[in-house]
Amino acid sequence: MTAWLWALGRMLGLGDMAGMRPSLTLAVIGIASKFDLGPGVSAPFFWMDHWFTILIFVVLAIFEASFDKVPKWDRLQGRLTMPYRLVAGGIAGASVIHLGFLGFVAGAAVGAGMAWVSMLTKGRSRPRSVSSDAALNLLSLYEDLAALLGTVVTLAFAPFGYVIAGFEGIVYFGARYRHKAKYRKLKNRGSGR
């Protein structure tokens, strides 16, 4: 039972980070497995700890982070990479789970689900327009660092994934509340109340 609780924490945390920065998350998982710095990747994912695969993920992470800092391409990149983020979330959620076929299926489902929630939260919490490109660059840098540290800490201490999932929920529902309050205020203003 404890093994499943730890595994679920990893599924949640790594899936969430993959929704934010998929290539960076997969690169960190591969590097950690290569150097035995955390749980190794399970049998179906041995390809992740080869240098060639890690290099591909690092290059993709650089492109991903670069395009995310360009205001005109940010939303387009988010829409175009949605399938990749979901697949990366499933891979991240299942890759370090050593609980047989059931663990593989649960990891893929939970990881992809958390990646989807992470994408929704990012889309809802990011401002549509910013007064300065520097604000978007700082927000993107924050997401880069959060994905890197979140992945490393979740690999080292699986229950941290629950903290990540809880924080994601708080940010999502906070952004949703602000969004509804904004339009409720506009509606009331338009009706003359």
C-alpha positions, 0 to 999 in steps of 0.5 A: 500500500505504501508503494502505491502511495509513493507511486501516486505522488510521483505520478501526480508530480511528474505528470504536472511538471510534464504539462508545464515543460514536457521535454525538460521533465523527460530530460531530467528523468532520463539524466536521473536514471542514467546516473542512478540519482533516483528511481530508475526508469522501468523496463518499457522506458529504458530508451529514456536513459540513453545519451542520444534520447537525453540530448534530444529532450534537452534540445527540445527543452531549449526550443520549448523554453525559447518559444514560450518567451515570445508573446506572439508564439506563446498561445500558439505553441501551447495549442500545437504542443498539447498532444505532445504534453499529454503523451509526455505527461503519460510517459513521465507518470509511468516511467519511474513506476515499478508496479507491473502492468497496473502501475504502468497503466495508472501512471500513464493515465494519472500523468496524462491527466495531470499534464492536462490540468497543468495546461489548463491552469497555465492557460487560465493563469497566464495574462492574455496581454502584458505591458512588457515582454519582460513580464512574460520572460520572467513568468516563463523563467519561473515556469522553467525553474519550477518544472526543473525543481519540481521534477528533481524534488519529486524524483527524490521524495515522491510525496512532494508530488501531492504538494505540487498537485495541491498547489496546482489546484489552488492556482487553477481554482483561484484563476477560475474564481478571478475569471468568473468575478471579472465577468460577473462584474462586467455583467453587473456594470452592463445591466446598470446595477 
